[in-house]
Amino acid sequence: MAGDPRRPATFALFLMPAWLLLSAQLLAEYWAATGVTLPDADDAMRLVQVREFLGGHGWFDLHEARLGLQTGYDTHWSRLIDVGLASLFLLFRTFADTVLAERLMTAIWPVLWLLPTIGGAAAIAWRIAGRNAAIIVLLLAIFAGPGIQQFRPGRIDHHNVQIALSVLTVAATVWADRWRFAAATAGALTGVVLAIGFEGLPLLVVSGAMIAGRYVFVGESRVVRDYGIALAATSIVALLITTPPWLWSQPVCDKIAINSASALAIVGVGLASLPVLAPAGGVLLRSAGVALIGATAVIVFAVLLPQCLGGHYALIDPAIRPIWLDKVSETKPLTDLIERAPATGLATLAFPLVAVLAAIPLLRDPAARRDFGLLAGGAALAMSFVYMAVAMRGYSYAIWVGMPFIAAAAVQLFQRLPLMTFVLRFVVLILVTPTAITLGVLTLASAAGQRELVQLNSAERAACTARANYAALALLPAGRIAVNEIEWAPYLLAWTPHSVLAAPYHRLSPAILASHRVFASPSAVSRKLIADAGVDYIVICGSHGATGVSGPEQAASLWGRLQAGAVPDWLEPVPDTRPFAVYRVRP
């Protein structure tokens, strides 16, 4: 029976080996790399933040004095990730030196979050198609391929945690009509996810909407009451523990703050109160009540800071979009990838599309369309697909929410073809794993002459992010650096004592513009900009220079002159720093 909650404990006998096998595979593949570099600039920045937390920075002290203009930089990242990483570091520090403990922390942390992610996807599958579907999800997870990129050792920023908790939120939602504590769990997880960041918001919204919809059309008050109470409570707690008291009244767009917490509290309290205020209301009255609560929440959110209706980046300086933000791949739509590299784009689209196609026959059954769990899971799949289409960061969500529907379709296929042998069934399942579907489409599209995306970790990038290459820089007297590619800035912070003018973070708009102008301006102008910013070193690695500058302006810019070997007399080359070209600013 689909959604039969019996024997969950025995399922752990399958879940744990699947997680351990996948974790062992990832650690074997990436362990060596954890001693060389970190996968992304955000991982390096998170390492800096964790080190400072361990070094004595207070819970609310998220100020990075070594980053940005002279006033420094206040990050919006959640301390909740830092405390988890710091705890893991201290555990490893009991038997390892600092270097090894830190390496173990960065390697183990991401794979830990695979366990709740796999468990959440399996729980969704169990609810919509039974225990066999949950077991099939475990096999799909072992060959998750592109779905595990955010969980590979070294990924310590926050994406894997948000993916895991968002998938668990969907899992709790689909069980809300059958498990007593599921709705409250969904509400509580929503607050926790938003305390970390907003990347999982689309799945959280659809989960809340499905629970509210169940109340509207079925009239089940317990589910909406439990969800509302948990949502309101955790949202308020999230604000209190992630925001210093002196900023509780300040609305912002990129993290939970008074505007978003107020809106969530209104939704939570409103949903919990509806069954009490209108206990005998029909569908129309319940619909009106839910609509009024939603409208009130949006109005309060908009009144406190109207710009936030424009999204996460609403408050940034528009001038940094062409310089940096427009080039951030995770914020771009899938169509951009398909246009640039059709083979890679189609391969990216493949597994989520197959999952959507697998869901259609399930939802065509009239009986299934009355199944809340299936409808909630289908809504989450549709939302994750749209999310991926709008912003590539949604891809991982679509992979994990899509697995249960592939598994459910496989269960139906095996029921219709009962004579299939175990070996044949295993082959079929291997062919529909994320790895097989993605690689299959990539191979076919490439064979048809479509372009693939170039290697993301090119030799140039690998050299510019390798920890060993920062050793010479670390020996120089500490100073402020302007670097040609701001992606390298967090690595400079992690592996040298220097300060950095700018890094790839939207709250650093003035610093990003200042760094851009240093390299894009003529030498004489750059000299004044450097003096104003207090820069001590110019550092260049790789071929990326002044964006949006071409022709005569490019040649006359500081970047152009340095590329041509014409070093201004106010810069002194520093020898023996390859692959970096380092110039000391003369007094």
N, C-alpha and C positions, 0 to 999 in steps of 0.2 A: 504493500500500500504506500503510495507517495506520501511523504511527510510523516511516516510512522516513527515516533521518537524512541522506540524500544532499542535496547542494546547499544546505547551511545558509548558506554565504557569500552565495549569490545572493539568499537571502531578505532579507538586509540591504538590498538595493536596494528592497524594498517597505517594510520596517520603518522605515527612517530617514525616508523622505518622509512616512509616516503620522504618525510622532512629531513631525516638524517642522511639519506642517500643523496638528495639534492644538495644539502649543505656540504657534504663531503666532496661532491663534484665541484662545487663552486670554490671551496677552499683549496682544493688541489689545483684548480685552474688559475686562481688569482693570488695565491699566497705569495708567490715570488714577487708579484707586482706591488704588493703592499709594502715591500721594503724599498721600492724604487720611487713611487710617487703616490698621489691620490687621484682618483678618476676625474674629479671636477673641481673647479675653483671653489664651489660652495662647500665641498668636503674639507678643503684646506682652511676655509674661513671658519667652519664649525670647529675644527681642531684648535684654532687660535682661541675661539671663545671658550671651549672646554678647558684649555690650559689656564686661561685667566680665571675661570671659575674655581678651579682647583688651587690656583695661586692666591686666592683670597678675595676676588671680586664678589661683592654681595649679590644676593638673589636678584635684586632689581638693578644692579649695576651692569648694564649692557653697553657701556660706553667704551669705544675703542679709540684710545688717544693716538694710536699710530696710523690711523686711516683717515683720509680726507684732508680738508683744509686745517688751519691751525686749531679750529675748535673741536676737531675730532669727529667721530661718527657714532650715532646711537642706533644700534640695530633694532629691527622689529622681530627678530627671531625669538622663539619661545625658549625659556629656560628649562622647560620640561624635558627636552631632548638632551640638554647639557647634563641634567642630573642623572639621567639614565646612563649616558656615556661615562660620566665621572664615576658612578658607582661600579661600572664594569672595570674601569681602569684601576680603581682601588682594590678590587677583587684580584685582578691579575698582578697587582703590585705586591701582593703578599708573598709571591713566589718568583717574581721576575723583576729585572731591573726596569728603569723607567722607559728605555727605548723599546724593549720587548713588550712591556705591558701596554704601551701606547699602540704598538703594532697589532697586538692581539685584540685590543679594544676596537680598532678600526676594521679588523677582519671579521670578528665574531658578531658585532652589533647588527649589521645588515641581515645576516642569515637568521638571526633570532626572530626577525619579523616575518620571515617566510612561514613560520609555524602558524600564527594566527591568520595569515593570508590564505594559506592552503586550507586551513580548517574552516574559514569563513566561506570559501568557494564550495567546499564539500558540503557544508551545512545548507547552502542554497540548493545544491543539487539534490540532497536528501529530501528536502521539503517539496521540491517540484516533481521528483521522479523516483524517490525511494533510495534505499540504502545502496543498491547496486550502482546507481548513478553517482553517489558520493565516492564509491571506491574507484569508479572510472575517472573521476576528477583527480584522484591521487596520481594515476598514471599520466594524465595530461599535465599535471604540475611538474612531474619529474622531467618531462620534456617541454617545459614552458618556454624555452628559448628566449624570445624577445621580452617575455613577461617578467624575466628575472633580472633585467638589466639594472633596475633600481635597487636590487638586493645583493649585488655582487660585492665581495669584500672591498672595503674602502669607502663605500657609499654611506656616509654618516651625516648627510645634511638633514633632511626631514621627509623626503618624498616617500621612502619605504614605510615609515611609520604611518603617514597619512593614508597610503594605499591600504595597508593592513587594517587600520581602524575603520576606514570607509567601507571596505568589503564586509567587515564584521557588522557594521551598521545595517547594511543591506540584508545580511543573513538574519539579524535580529528582527528586522522588519518583516521578512517573508514568514517568519515563525510567529508573528504577533497574534495570530488567531488560534494558535495551538499550544503555545508555551506561556505559562502565567507571567513570567518576568521578561518576556521578549520586548514588549513595547517600552517598558522602563529602561531596558538595556539600550534600545535604539536611541531613546532620548538622551541618556547619559553619554553614550558614545559620541553623539552629535556635538555636545558641549566640549568633550575632550578633543575631538578632531579640530574644532575651530579654535581651541586654545593653542594649538600647534600651528595652524595655518589655514588658508582658505582654498587650497588646491582641491580638496575633496568635496567642496560645497555642492556641486551639481548632484552628486549621489545622495548627499544629506537632504537636499531639498526634495528630491523625488521620494525619498523614504518618508519624510514628514508628510508630504502630500498624500501618499498612499494610506498612511494611518488616519489622516483626517478624512480621506475619502471613504474609508471603511466605516467611520462613525456616521458620515453623511448618509450613505446608502444602506447600511445594515443597522445602524443605531446602537452599535456596541459601545457603551460608555466607558467600560473599564479600560480598554485599550487606549483610547484617546486621553483618558484621565492620567493613566500611568505615564504615558509618553510626555504629556504636557508638564507634569510635575517634575519629572527627571530633566527635561530640557531646560525649564526655567531655572532649576537649582544649579545645574552644572554650568549653565551660561554665566550666571552671576559669580559662581566660584571661579570660573575661568578668567573673568575680568579681574577679580580680586587678587588672584595668585600670579597673573602674568603681567600686570600693570602696576607700577608703583602708586601709592596712595595720592601723591601730588599730581598724577596724571589721570586719575579716575574720571574726571569731568571733561577730558579732552577727546573729542571724536577724531578718529583717523580711518583710513580706507583699507590699509594693508594688514591689519591684525584686529583681533577682538578688542573692542573699546566700548565706550559708553553708548555710542550710536548702535553698533551691532548687538551688543549685549542687551540693550533696552528692547530692541526689536525682537530678539529671541525670547526674552522674558515675557513680553506681551503675548507672543504666540503661545508660549508654554502655559502661562496662567490662563489665557483665554480658552485654549483647548481643554484644559483641566476643569474650567468652570462651566463650560457649555452644558454638559449633562445635568448640572445642578440648576442652572438658570432656566433651561428649557427641557425639563425631563420628559415631557410628552409631545415634543415637537415632531413634525413629520419631516420628510426629505427637504422640502422647500425651506422650512424654518432652520433646519440644521445647516443647509447650504448657505443661507443668508448669514448665519452666525459665523461660520468659518470664513466666509468672504469678508465680513466686517472685521474680524480679527486680523486677517492678512492685510487688509487695506490700512488698518490702524498702525500695524507694525511698519509698513512701508512708509507711511506718512511721517511717523516719528523718526525713522532712520533718515529720511530725506531732509527733514527740518533741522536735525542736528548737524548735518554736513551734506548739503545737496550734491556736491561734486562727487561723492562716493557712489552715486547712482551710475557714474561712468566706469566703475569697476576698480580693481585692485591698484591700478597705476594712475588713477584719476588726478592725483596731486603732483605728478612729476612735471618737470619743465618739458614742454613739447620739443624743445630744441635737441634733447638727447635721444629722441626716437630714431632719427636717421643715423646718428652717431653710433648708437649701441642697441637700444631696445628692439628695433626692427630686425636686427640680426640674430636675436635670441631664438633658437630653433623651437624650444618648447612652447613658445607663445604664438607660433605661426600656425595657420590652418594646414590640414592635410593636403589641400589642393596645391599649396606652395611646394611641398615635397614632390608631389606627382609631376608638377611642371618642371622642376629642376632635375629630378632623377626618376623618370616614370617607373623603372623596374623596382627601385626601392620603395617608391610610394605605393605601388600596387601590392607589393609584398607586405607592407605595413597594414594596408587595408584588409588583406585577405582573411586572417583569422576572425577579427570582429565581424566581418561581413558574413562569413560562414556561420558564425554563431547566431546572427540575426536571421539568416535563412533557416537555420535549424529551429529557431523559436516559432516561426510562422505556422508550421503545421500543428504545433502544440497548442497555439492560441486560437486556431481555427475550430477546435473542438468546442461545441457549445457548453459542455460540462466544465471543461477546463477554464473557460472564460468566466465561470462563477467561482473559481478557486482563487482566493485572495493571494496566497503565496505565489502562485504562478503569475498572476497579474502584477504583483509587486516586483518580482524578479524580472519580468519582461519590461516593465517601466524603467527599472534600473539599467537594463541592457540597452534600451533605446537611448536613455540619457547619456550613458557612457559612450555610445557610438557618436552621438551628436557632439559631445564634449571633445572627442578625438578629432572630429571633423573641423571644429572651430579652433582648437589649440592642441598641438601635438602632445602636451603633457597628459592629456586624457587617454593616451594609447594604452598605458599599463592598466588603467582601470577597466578599459574595454576588454583586455585580454582576460583578466581574472573574473569579471562578471560574465563573460561569454562562455567560459569553460563549463559551467553547470548546464547550459543549454545544449552544447555539443554532447555532453554526457547523457542528457535526457533523450536526445535524438538517437544516440547509440543504443540505449536501453530499449526504445521502441523498435529499432531495427532488429535487434536480437530476439525480441519477442515475436516478431513477424517471421523471422527465419530461424526457428528453433533448432534446425539441423546443422547450423554452422558449428564447426569444431572450435575448440578453445584456441587452437593456433590461428585459425582464420579470424576469429574475433580479435585476437591480440594484434594481428596485422592490420585489421581495419582501424583499431584504436590508435595504433602508432601513426597511421596515415593521416589522422585528423588531429594530431597534437599541434600546438602552436609552432613548434620547431619544424615539423614536416610541411605544414601548409605554407608557412612563411618562406622556407627555403625552396619549396617546390615552385611557388609563384615567382620568386626571384629568379630561379634558374630558367623558367620558361620565358619570362619577360626579357631576360638578358639574351637568351638564345634568339629571340625575335628582334634583337637589335636595339632594345630600349636601354637607356643609360642607367647605370647604378650610381649610388652616392659614393663619392670618393671616401677613402679611409679616413674616419673621423680623427683617429689618433695617428696623424701623419708623423713621419720622422722628425719634422720640424717641431711639431707640438710636443712630441715625446721628449725632445732635447730641452725644450723650454720649461717643462714641468718635472723633469727628473731631479730628485732631491740632491743627488751628488753634485749636480752642476751649480748648485747655489752655495757650495762651500767657499769658493773664492770670494763671492759677494759678502758672505757672512763675516769674513775677516776684515773687511773695510770698516773704518770708523763709522759708527751709526749716524745716519742722516736720513733726510726725506728724499724719496725717489719718485721721479716721473718716468713711467714705463710706457713704451709705445703701444703695448697691448694690455688693456686693463685686466684681462683674464689672468695674467701672471701675478697680479698684485697680491691675492690671498696666499699664493705660494711664497712670495717674498716675506709676507708677515709670518708665515708658519716656520720658515727655515732660515731666516736672517733676523738680526736685531733692528733692521731699518724700519722707517715709516714709509708709507706709500701715499701719493697724492690722490689716486682714484682707484676704484675697484668696481666690478660689475653689479652694482646695487642701486636700485631706483631712488633710494633716499639720499644718494650722493650726487644728485643732479648738478649742483654748482661745481663740485670737484671734477666730475666727468667732463663738463664743458671746459674747465680750466686745463685739464690734461690734454684734451683734444686741441685746444688753441695753442698750447705749447709746441706741438709737433706740426700744426697746420699753418702757423704764422711765419712770416719772415724772421730771420735770425735776430734782428734788432728788437722786434716786438716780443719774440720768445724770451729774450734775455730779461726784459722787464717783467713779463708774466712769471718767470721762474723766480725772480727776486721777490715779487709780491707774494708768491705762494710758499716761499721759504724752501725751495728745492735745492738739494745739495748734489744730487746725481741724476744724470740722464741715463736710462738703461734701455737697451734695445735687444729684443730677441725675436727672431722670425722676420717675415716679410710684410707683416701688416703695419701700415703706417697711418697717415692722415686720411681719414674717411671723407669722401665728398670733395676732395681737392684734386684737381687734375691740370695738365698742361703747364703753362708758365707758373701758375701759383704753386703747383706741386714742386717744381724745380727750385723755386725761390724759398720754399718753406724750410724750416729747420730739418724736418724729416728728409726732404729732398737733398739738402746739402750734405747731411750725414751719410745718406745712401751713396752719394757721389764721391764720398771721401774728402769733402771740403769741410773740415772741422773748424767752426768759428774759434777765434782766439780766446774767447772767454770760457771755452771748454777744454779740459785736459784729459786725453785718453788714459784710461787705466789699463795696464797690460795684464795678460794672463787671466782673463775672465770668461773665455769661450765656454759655451756658445753665446754668452752675452757680450754685447759691446757696451762698455761702461765709460761714461765721461763724468769727470768731477767738475763741478761748477767752480770756476775761479772766483775768489773774493772780489 
